[in-house]
């Protein structure tokens, strides 16, 4: 895949900047007369266009958009690997941003055949599915790593230091890739939890990082979509700071993915640990 280009007809978001200042009044029992500056997370429409055909519009933080587009393409099964994306351009306009991807003709033909009309939102990953059959797709098998409790707890201790957007605004989700010891190697942020995970998946795929050991850590609940995205990317373990849904646990069991939730300092729950990983853990 060639390097991405940002169209210069309009100024692109500064790298790593996804917030803007705003003047607010702050109060407790009553409103204070003074005002102060606060920072708000940016949220922009981002359109994904494949071979000239618009496929999805998502509300997202306007950073790491190349990784977002690649991660979404991989986790949605549009691409099998990054080599099937030949070119990628990002265009800025007053209404939002457009990511143009040029992909393999066979992949485009398959996309047209099963094309979904999606309108993405920060809290929903299935908006616009045209049939019930599209809602729950087959989940690929993965190999769960031997994940220790100590590794999960270490990742939680490191999490805050890797979330500058959350620290500045209090309005973003994070998705981190952690090694077998729980050290955070990569983290991506976005106003949407699905988007943050897609950005992480895109980053891992671009760098061709080995996924046989380690796990993904997300600052959200473990929903069906989050489990499915991890399995589609070849990630064998997912840890969430909030609870898992029943369908997420079912999907983890079906794929062989290790799933943990309610991960907080000093405690976490293991919803599913496959037999091989359990034996290695023990």
C-alpha positions in Angstrom: 0.0 0.0 0.0 1.3 3.4 -0.9 1.7 6.2 1.7 -1.5 8.0 2.5 -1.9 11.6 1.2 -4.0 14.4 2.8 -5.6 16.6 0.2 -4.3 20.2 0.6 -7.5 21.9 -0.5 -8.4 22.4 3.2 -6.3 22.3 6.4 -6.0 18.8 7.8 -6.3 18.2 11.6 -2.9 18.6 13.3 -1.3 15.2 14.0 -2.3 13.9 17.4 -4.7 16.9 18.2 -8.3 15.8 18.7 -9.6 18.5 21.1 -10.3 22.2 21.1 -10.7 24.8 23.9 -14.0 26.2 25.0 -15.0 28.7 27.7 -17.2 27.2 30.3 -18.8 28.2 33.6 -18.2 25.9 36.5 -20.5 25.3 39.4 -21.3 23.1 42.4 -24.2 24.1 44.5 -24.6 27.3 42.4 -23.1 28.8 39.3 -19.8 30.7 39.8 -19.5 34.1 38.2 -16.1 33.3 36.8 -15.3 31.3 33.8 -12.5 29.0 32.7 -11.2 27.2 29.7 -12.0 23.6 29.1 -11.1 21.1 26.4 -13.7 19.3 24.3 -13.0 16.2 22.2 -13.5 16.7 18.5 -16.0 14.6 16.7 -16.2 14.7 12.9 -18.1 12.7 10.2 -15.6 10.4 8.5 -16.7 8.8 5.2 -15.0 5.6 4.0 -15.0 5.3 0.2 -13.9 2.2 -1.6 -12.9 2.4 -5.3 -15.0 5.5 -5.6 -18.1 4.1 -3.9 -19.1 5.4 -0.5 -19.6 2.6 2.0 -19.8 4.0 5.5 -20.0 7.3 7.4 -18.8 7.2 11.0 -18.6 9.8 13.7 -14.9 9.7 14.9 -12.0 11.6 16.3 -10.1 13.1 13.4 -6.8 11.5 14.1 -5.1 8.3 13.0 -7.6 8.0 10.1 -5.4 5.9 7.9 -5.2 3.3 10.7 -8.9 3.7 11.3 -9.8 3.0 7.7 -7.5 0.0 7.5 -8.7 -1.4 10.8 -12.3 -1.0 9.9 -11.7 -2.7 6.5 -10.0 -5.6 8.2 -12.4 -6.0 11.1 -15.4 -5.8 8.8 -14.0 -8.4 6.4 -13.7 -6.0 3.5 -9.9 -6.7 3.4 -8.1 -9.9 4.4 -4.8 -8.1 4.8 -3.3 -4.6 4.3 -1.7 -5.6 1.0 -5.1 -5.6 -0.6 -5.3 -1.8 -0.1 -3.3 -0.3 -2.9 -3.7 3.4 -2.1 -5.3 5.6 0.6 -6.1 9.3 0.5 -7.6 11.6 3.1 -9.6 14.6 2.1 -10.7 17.4 4.4 -13.8 19.5 3.8 -16.0 21.8 6.0 -18.5 19.0 6.3 -16.0 16.4 7.5 -13.3 14.1 6.2 -13.3 11.4 3.4 -10.9 8.5 3.3 -10.6 7.1 -0.2 -9.3 3.6 -0.4 -8.3 1.8 -3.6 -8.6 -1.9 -3.0 -8.2 -5.2 -4.9 -10.8 -5.8 -7.5 -11.9 -9.1 -6.1 -12.4 -7.6 -2.7 -14.4 -4.8 -4.2 -16.6 -7.3 -6.1 -17.3 -9.1 -2.8 -18.1 -5.8 -1.1 -20.6 -4.9 -3.8 -22.2 -8.3 -3.4 -22.8 -8.0 0.3 -22.8 -4.2 0.5 -24.3 -2.7 3.6 -25.5 0.8 4.0 -24.0 1.9 7.3 -24.5 5.1 9.2 -22.0 4.8 12.1 -22.4 6.2 15.6 -20.1 6.3 18.5 -22.3 3.8 20.5 -23.5 1.5 17.7 -21.6 -0.8 15.4 -24.5 -2.3 13.4 -26.5 0.8 12.4 -27.8 0.3 8.9 -27.7 -3.5 8.6 -30.2 -4.4 5.9 -31.1 -7.9 7.2 -31.0 -9.9 10.4 -28.5 -12.3 8.7 -26.0 -9.4 8.6 -26.2 -8.6 12.3 -24.4 -11.7 13.6 -21.7 -12.9 11.2 -19.6 -16.1 11.5 -16.7 -15.5 13.9 -13.2 -16.9 12.9 -11.3 -19.1 15.4 -8.4 -17.7 17.3 -5.7 -19.1 19.6 -5.9 -17.6 23.1 -2.6 -16.8 24.8 -1.7 -17.9 28.4 -2.7 -14.6 30.0 -1.8 -14.1 33.6 -3.7 -12.1 36.2 -0.6 -10.1 36.9 -0.4 -9.0 33.2 -3.9 -7.7 33.3 -3.3 -5.7 36.4 -0.1 -4.3 35.1 -1.8 -3.0 31.9 -4.4 -1.3 34.0 -1.7 0.5 36.0 -0.2 1.8 32.8 -3.4 2.7 31.0 -3.9 6.4 32.2 -0.4 7.4 31.1 -1.2 6.4 27.5 -4.5 8.3 27.2 -3.7 12.0 26.5 -7.0 12.7 24.9 -9.0 11.2 27.8 -6.8 13.2 30.2 -7.5 16.4 28.3 -11.2 15.9 27.7 -12.6 13.0 29.7 -14.6 12.0 26.6 -12.7 9.4 24.7 -12.2 5.6 24.7 -8.9 3.8 24.4 -7.8 0.5 22.9 -4.4 -0.8 23.8 -2.2 -3.6 22.6 -0.3 -5.2 25.6 2.5 -7.7 25.5 2.4 -10.9 27.5 3.7 -9.1 30.6 0.9 -6.5 30.4 3.1 -3.7 29.1 1.2 -1.3 26.8 2.9 -1.3 23.4 0.4 0.7 21.3 -2.8 2.7 22.2 -5.2 4.5 20.1 -8.0 6.9 21.2 -11.4 7.9 19.8 -14.7 9.3 20.9 -16.1 5.9 19.8 -15.1 2.6 21.4 -15.4 0.7 18.1 -13.4 3.3 16.3 -10.6 3.2 18.9 -10.3 -0.6 18.5 -10.4 -0.3 14.7 -7.5 2.3 14.9 -5.5 -0.1 17.0 -6.2 -3.0 14.6 -5.1 -0.8 11.7 -1.9 0.1 13.6 -1.1 -3.5 14.4 -1.7 -4.6 10.8 0.4 -1.8 9.3 3.4 -2.7 11.5 2.8 -6.4 11.2 3.2 -6.9 14.9 3.0 -10.5 16.1 -0.3 -11.2 17.8 0.4 -14.7 19.1 1.2 -13.4 22.6 -0.4 -10.4 24.3 -3.9 -9.0 24.5 -6.2 -6.1 23.7 -7.4 -3.8 26.5 -10.4 -1.6 25.9 -11.9 1.2 28.1 -15.5 0.1 27.5 -17.8 -2.9 27.8 -17.0 -6.0 25.9 -19.8 -6.2 23.3 -20.4 -8.6 20.5 -18.8 -6.2 18.0 -15.6 -5.7 20.2 -15.2 -9.5 20.4 -15.8 -10.0 16.7 -13.4 -7.3 15.7 -10.6 -8.8 17.8 -11.2 -12.3 16.4 -11.3 -10.9 12.9 -7.9 -9.3 13.5 -6.4 -12.5 14.9 -6.3 -11.2 18.5 -6.8 -14.1 20.9 -7.6 -12.2 24.2 -9.7 -9.2 25.0 -9.8 -7.4 28.4 -12.5 -4.7 29.0 -12.8 -2.3 31.9 -16.6 -2.8 32.0 -18.8 -5.9 31.8 -19.3 -8.3 28.9 -22.6 -8.9 27.2 -24.1 -12.4 27.0 -23.6 -12.5 23.2 -20.0 -11.4 23.6 -19.3 -14.3 25.9 -21.1 -16.7 23.5 -19.0 -15.4 20.6 -15.8 -15.7 22.7 -16.6 -19.3 23.4 -17.3 -19.9 19.7 -14.0 -18.5 18.6 -11.8 -19.6 21.4 -11.0 -16.1 22.5 -10.1 -15.4 26.1 -12.4 -12.7 27.5 -12.1 -10.7 30.7 -14.1 -7.8 32.0 -14.7 -5.5 34.9 -11.0 -5.0 34.9 -10.1 -2.5 37.6 -7.1 -2.1 39.9 -7.0 -5.1 42.1 -9.7 -7.2 40.5 -11.1 -8.5 37.2 -13.4 -11.2 36.0 -12.6 -14.0 33.5 -15.7 -14.7 31.4 -14.1 -17.3 29.2 -10.7 -18.9 29.2 -10.2 -21.7 26.7 -8.8 -25.0 27.9 -5.4 -24.6 26.3 -4.9 -21.2 27.8 -6.2 -22.3 31.2 -3.7 -25.1 31.3 -0.9 -22.8 30.4 -2.1 -20.3 32.9 -2.3 -22.9 35.6 
